[in-house]
Amino acid sequence: MSSGLAMRVRPGQVIGNGVDFSAFAFDPAARARLRTMWNLTESQVAIGTIGRFDPQKDHAGIAAALAKLGRREAVWVLAGSGCEAGNPALGGILGSAQPGLRVLPLGPRGDMAAVLSALDLLVIGSAFGEALPMVALEAVANDLPVVATRVGSVEPLVLDTAWLAAPGDLTALAAAIAAAWPALPGGRRPPSAVSKRLALAAEYAIASTTAKYHQLYRDLARAPGGVANAPRIAMA
């Protein structure tokens, strides 16, 4: 530093998010039940967007990408706070979408494992500000394919880099969804998604995250200077 003062840098440690993989496992019975309630056939492709209605999540960009995709068998399933039919801002977005696109605005849900099981594809279209989206981890646990924008640390959870798009680029997002389309066999989970879950389960399981926190606390208890010299902690 020009002032001659040295900056003391504290070590940092990143502890990744984790989920209970068994709690979000694919449930064929729940899939059948919800799709019957939603009046969906297995020939229809349920594309889910899970998250609050917020500019960060870019529902408008996803709607535009789906309109550009132009697949009439697609059904856009929205879940999260503000994703209700009575939301006028969401209504404005849907009004500008492809006329033939069917939309199911579910609002907040407490049965996310069942909702994910009923979907064929999860689309995360965030424009900014993500770290590692929990819903992406939950989708991996459910063997549900993910298409996403390159925001945060979602890339390791996506089956193919062709299923990633630059944030805010609706043409690229439509192309990413189109690239994923052949891997969406109705009623089943693609083998590649099962392989992805098996490969990531140990790293992202909630037990692994818990163990890392416990080890960190043990290290801090033994460290000279204790908490005063503790590393900065960030959750991925």
Secondary structure, DSSP 8 states (H G I E B T S, - for coil): -TTS-------EEEE---B-TTTT---HHHHHHHHHHTT--TTSEEEEEES-SSGGG-HHHHHHHHHHH--TTEEEEEESTT-STT-HHHHHHHHTS-TT-EEEE--S-S-HHHHHHH-SEEEE---S--SS-HHHHHHHHTT--EEEES-SS-GGGSS-GGGEE-TT-HHHHHHHHHHHGGG--TTS--HHHHHHHHHHHHHHBHHHHHHHHHHHHHHHHHSTTGGGG--EEEE-
